[in-house]
């Protein structure tokens, strides 16, 4: 579960970070969310972090990544060039 397909690679912003972070693997997504959780003490981010840590199949990984993108989009943390969330 360490990598995902190239169509899932995306950039995301952390609050108060000058440049977006490119997320190219599942592990990078997990690290990103852990850092986000430390910055924002938001319970929904903590729940998302747990989902990413417990994802153990392609389906649960895909669902967790989609949820991450939805949370980022809801907070305006996806760069403008990112494709829409399904």
Secondary structure, 3 states (H helix, E strand, C coil): CCECCHHHCEEECCCCCCCCEEECEHHHHHHHHHHHHHHCCCHHHHHHHHHHHHCCCHHHHHHHHHHHHHHHHHCCCCCCCCCCCC
